[in-house]
Amino acid sequence: MMKTRSRAMLGVAGCLTAAALVASGCGSGGSSSSAPGVTKTSVLIGSHQPLTGPAAPGYSEIAPAAKAFFQYLNAQGGVNGRKINLIYKDDGYNPTKTVDVTKQLVLQNKVFAIWGGLGTPTHTKVVDFLNSSRVPDLFVSSGCPCWDDGSKHPYTFGWQPNYTIEGKVLGQYIKQKFPGKKVGVFYQDDDFGQGGLAGLKEQLGSQIVSAKPYQPTVTNVAPQITAIQKSGAQVLVDFSIPAFTALERLTSTATDAQGPAPAPDPMTLVTVALPLDDRAALVIGRSRSCDVVLGHPSVSRRHAELAHAGDLWWVTDLGSTNGSQLNGRRIQGPEVIRPGDEIELGTSVMTFQVE
């Protein structure tokens, strides 16, 4: 499965410190400031983050990691003698709660700026308040192009590539790697998913045979997944937060178990998870129903073998007709394989992971 990935905020943390301090000097002469949250020795910033709720898996550790970076920075003397202090509050990926905690940060905690507020459906509910209050709104953690409107929101600064660009990039990849394959899309029904879908459509057009939205407050996604499977999709693209990516995979597995999928080929990207205590060689092949299987007694056609020694895993092609590929290159002999590497068997792709 192809899916969008979360982005670490730490990469822009250093940029933030400089931006915050430059902004804090405005009207202060550089020695003192009447701006909220700014003193001669510190700058206080705040953030709303999904520490709980549907977006917590995958995103809840971003803010604590960022805080640890700022603590490290402060231990080195801060920036120009000022320490950067981060307060973050849990909004549960709930827009109503985002409004509450953001107002608490601005009106009660008196932060100088909001930094890295996470989520499109959440942050869109506070961007007007922040700009009308003239609160710097830095490095919004969302790919919505709406953060780039300097005339309407001059205090807001995005940093991620927008979702439409992401969709175009994914679309280009699919055209190159899976030409002519039928594509299904599972997407969040807001600017996040709609933007990604728009980019995909620009690249793939009629190659997309099914696109089904979900609401992050509704955990039953079986109708969407069933419809995508019935469309004959061979490649599945997710524009989803991690919890719903997991729900999509669980639902796909459950519906597959109820009977063969109508499409002749399985959906293209399969994730293989291997327990660390499973040290025996494992055969990768296909069952009689053409499903990709790993170390399963139903294997009918043997394509490749995974083996383990010490801390090392390697993969060997078993002489399949079309050959097996590792990261787009044909396997010539036993080759070392690492977590995140991709094994290709015909039109099926598996991501290698070790649990």
C-alpha positions in Angstrom: 0.0 0.0 0.0 1.2 3.4 -0.8 0.6 5.9 1.9 1.5 9.4 2.9 4.0 9.6 5.7 4.2 11.8 8.8 7.0 14.4 8.8 9.3 15.0 11.7 9.1 18.5 13.0 12.6 18.5 14.4 14.1 19.3 11.0 12.6 22.8 11.2 13.1 23.4 14.9 16.4 25.2 14.4 14.8 27.5 11.8 12.0 28.2 14.2 14.3 29.5 16.9 15.8 32.0 14.6 12.5 33.1 13.2 11.0 33.5 16.6 13.8 35.5 17.9 13.9 37.8 14.9 10.2 38.4 15.2 10.5 39.0 19.0 13.0 41.8 18.4 10.4 43.8 16.5 9.8 47.1 18.3 11.9 46.0 21.2 15.4 47.4 20.2 16.7 43.9 20.9 17.1 44.4 24.6 13.6 44.1 26.0 10.2 43.5 24.6 6.6 44.0 25.6 5.5 41.2 23.3 3.7 38.4 25.1 5.9 35.4 25.9 9.2 37.3 25.3 11.7 38.3 27.9 15.3 39.2 27.8 16.2 35.6 28.5 13.4 33.5 27.0 10.8 33.0 24.3 7.6 31.1 25.1 5.9 29.2 22.3 2.9 26.9 22.2 1.4 24.1 20.1 -1.7 22.0 19.8 -1.0 18.3 19.2 -2.9 15.0 19.0 -1.5 13.3 22.1 -4.7 11.2 22.2 -7.4 10.4 19.6 -7.3 9.0 16.1 -4.1 10.8 15.0 -2.2 9.9 18.2 -0.6 6.7 16.7 2.2 8.1 14.6 2.0 11.7 15.8 1.8 11.8 19.6 5.6 11.6 20.0 6.4 14.6 17.8 5.9 17.3 20.4 7.8 15.5 23.2 10.7 15.0 20.8 10.6 18.7 19.8 10.6 19.7 23.4 13.6 17.6 24.0 15.4 19.3 21.1 14.6 22.7 22.6 15.9 21.6 26.0 19.1 20.5 24.3 19.4 23.8 22.5 18.7 25.7 25.8 21.5 23.7 27.5 23.9 25.0 24.8 22.9 28.6 25.7 19.8 29.0 23.6 19.7 31.4 20.7 21.4 34.8 21.2 21.1 34.3 25.0 17.4 33.4 24.9 15.9 30.0 25.8 13.1 28.6 23.8 10.4 27.2 26.0 7.7 25.0 24.4 4.2 24.3 25.9 2.0 21.9 24.0 -1.6 20.8 24.7 -3.6 17.8 23.6 -6.4 18.5 21.2 -7.2 14.9 20.4 -7.4 15.8 16.7 -10.7 17.4 17.5 -11.2 20.8 15.9 -13.5 22.0 18.8 -10.8 21.1 21.3 -8.1 22.7 19.1 -10.0 26.0 19.4 -10.1 25.7 23.2 -6.4 24.8 23.8 -5.1 27.3 21.3 -7.0 30.1 23.1 -5.7 28.8 26.4 -2.1 29.0 25.0 -2.6 32.6 23.7 -4.9 34.1 26.3 -3.8 32.3 29.5 -0.3 31.1 28.9 0.6 34.2 26.9 2.7 32.4 24.3 4.6 34.5 21.8 3.8 32.2 18.9 2.0 29.0 18.0 4.5 26.5 16.5 3.9 23.3 14.6 0.2 23.1 15.2 -0.7 19.7 13.7 -3.6 18.8 11.4 -5.5 20.3 8.6 -9.1 20.0 10.0 -7.8 21.2 13.4 -5.6 24.2 12.5 -8.0 25.6 9.9 -10.3 26.4 12.9 -7.8 28.6 14.7 -5.9 30.3 11.8 -8.3 33.3 11.7 -8.1 33.7 15.5 -4.3 33.7 15.5 -4.0 36.2 12.6 -6.6 38.6 14.0 -4.7 38.4 17.3 -1.4 39.0 15.5 0.1 35.9 17.0 2.9 34.4 14.8 1.7 31.0 13.5 4.9 29.2 12.5 5.5 25.9 10.7 2.0 24.6 10.6 2.3 20.8 10.5 0.0 20.3 7.5 0.3 20.3 3.7 -2.8 22.5 3.1 -1.9 25.2 0.6 -4.1 27.5 2.6 -1.1 28.4 4.9 0.5 30.2 1.9 -2.0 33.0 1.7 0.0 36.0 2.8 -2.7 38.5 2.0 -5.3 36.8 4.2 -3.1 35.2 6.9 0.1 37.2 7.0 1.1 35.7 10.4 0.8 32.1 9.2 3.7 30.2 7.7 3.5 26.6 6.4 6.6 24.5 5.5 5.5 21.1 4.1 5.0 20.4 0.4 1.2 20.7 -0.1 -1.0 17.7 -0.5 -1.7 18.3 -4.2 2.1 18.2 -4.9 2.3 15.0 -2.9 -0.5 13.5 -5.0 1.3 14.4 -8.2 4.6 12.9 -7.0 2.7 9.6 -6.0 0.9 9.7 -9.4 4.2 10.0 -11.3 5.7 7.1 -9.3 2.6 4.9 -10.1 2.8 5.8 -13.8 6.4 4.7 -13.9 6.3 1.6 -11.7 2.7 0.4 -12.4 1.7 1.6 -15.8 -1.8 0.7 -16.8 -2.7 -0.7 -13.4 -6.1 0.1 -11.9 -5.8 2.5 -8.9 -8.0 2.8 -5.8 -7.8 5.7 -3.4 -8.8 5.7 0.3 -8.7 9.3 1.5 -9.6 11.6 4.4 -12.6 13.8 3.5 -11.0 17.2 4.1 -8.3 19.4 2.5 -5.7 16.7 3.3 -7.3 13.9 1.4 -9.0 16.0 -1.2 -5.8 17.8 -2.1 -3.9 14.5 -2.5 -6.7 13.0 -4.6 -6.6 16.1 -6.9 -2.9 15.7 -7.5 -3.3 12.0 -8.3 -6.1 12.7 -10.7 -3.9 15.2 -12.6 -1.3 12.4 -13.2 -3.5 9.3 -13.5 -6.8 10.4 -14.8 -9.0 7.4 -15.8 -6.4 5.0 -14.2 -8.2 5.7 -10.9 -11.1 3.3 -10.8 -12.4 4.1 -7.3 -11.9 6.9 -4.7 -13.6 6.6 -1.4 -13.5 9.1 1.5 -13.7 8.5 5.2 -14.5 10.7 8.2 -11.9 10.6 11.0 -14.8 10.3 13.5 -16.2 7.2 11.9 -14.2 4.0 12.4 -16.3 1.7 10.2 -14.5 1.8 6.8 -15.7 -1.5 5.5 -18.1 0.1 2.9 -15.2 2.1 1.4 -12.8 -0.8 1.3 -15.3 -3.2 -0.1 -16.2 -0.8 -2.9 -12.5 -0.3 -3.7 -11.9 -4.0 -3.9 -15.0 -4.6 -6.1 -13.7 -1.9 -8.5 -10.8 -4.3 -9.4 -8.1 -1.9 -8.1 -4.6 -3.3 -8.2 -2.8 -0.4 -6.5 -4.1 1.3 -3.4 -3.1 4.8 -2.4 -3.9 6.0 1.1 -4.2 9.6 2.2 -5.0 8.8 5.8 -3.8 9.4 9.3 -2.0 6.3 10.9 -5.0 5.0 12.8 -7.1 4.9 9.7 -4.3 3.4 7.6 -4.3 0.5 10.2 -8.1 0.3 10.0 -7.9 0.1 6.2 -5.4 -2.8 6.4 -7.4 -4.7 9.0 -10.6 -4.2 7.0 -8.9 -5.3 3.8 -7.6 -8.4 5.5 -11.0 -9.3 7.0 -12.8 -8.9 3.7 -10.1 -10.9 1.8 -10.7 -13.7 4.3 -14.4 -13.9 3.4 -13.6 -14.9 -0.2 -11.4 -14.2 -3.2 -11.2 -10.7 -4.3 -12.9 -10.0 -7.7 -9.6 -8.6 -9.2 -7.2 -11.2 -10.6 -4.2 -9.7 -8.9 -3.8 -8.7 -5.2 -3.5 -5.1 -4.3 0.0 -4.0 -5.0 1.8 -3.2 -1.8 1.9 -5.8 1.0 3.6 -5.2 4.4 5.4 -8.2 5.8 6.1 -8.2 9.5 8.4 -10.8 10.9 8.8 -11.6 14.6 12.4 -11.4 15.9 12.3 -14.9 17.3 11.4 -16.5 13.9 14.9 -17.4 12.8 14.1 -20.1 10.2 14.3 -19.5 6.4 10.9 -18.4 5.1 9.7 -18.9 1.5 7.8 -16.1 -0.2 5.5 -17.3 -2.9 1.9 -17.4 -4.1 -1.0 -19.6 -3.0 -3.2 -21.4 -5.5 -5.6 -18.4 -5.3 -2.7 -16.2 -6.4 -2.3 -14.4 -3.0 1.2 -13.6 -1.8 2.1 -15.7 1.2 5.1 -15.9 3.5 6.2 -19.1 5.1 2.7 -20.6 4.7 1.8 -24.2 3.9 -0.5 -23.0 1.1 2.4 -21.8 -1.0 2.1 -23.1 -4.6 4.7 -21.1 -6.4 8.1 -20.4 -4.7 9.6 -17.0 -5.6 12.2 -16.0 -3.0 13.5 -17.0 0.4 14.2 -14.9 3.5 16.9 -16.1 5.9 18.5 -14.8 9.0 21.9 -15.2 10.7 23.1 -13.1 13.6 21.8 -9.6 13.1 21.6 -10.0 9.4 18.7 -10.9 7.1 19.1 -11.7 3.4 16.9 -12.6 0.5 17.5 -15.1 -2.3 15.7 -15.5 -5.6 14.4 -19.1 -6.0 14.4 -19.1 -9.8 10.9 -17.6 -10.4 10.0 -17.0 -14.1 10.2 -13.2 -14.0 12.7 -13.0 -11.2 12.5 -11.3 -7.9 13.6 -7.7 -7.3 15.0 -5.9 -4.3 14.4 -2.1 -4.4 13.8 -2.2 -8.1 16.9 -4.3 -9.0 16.8 -8.0 -9.9 18.2 -10.2 -7.1 21.3 -11.9 -8.5 22.2 -14.0 -5.4 21.8 -13.9 -1.6 21.5 -10.1 -0.9 21.3 -8.3 2.4 17.9 -6.9 3.1 17.1 -4.2 5.7 13.9 -2.9 7.2 12.1 -0.6 4.8 13.5 -2.4 1.7 11.0 -3.5 -1.0 10.8 -7.0 -2.6 9.0 -7.1 -5.9 7.3 -10.2 -7.2 5.8 -9.4 -10.6 3.3 -6.6 -9.9 3.3 -7.2 -6.1 5.5 -5.3 -3.8 6.3 -6.2 -0.1 7.9 -3.9 2.4 10.3 -5.8 4.7 10.0 -5.0 8.4 11.3 -6.8 11.5 9.2 -6.6 14.7 
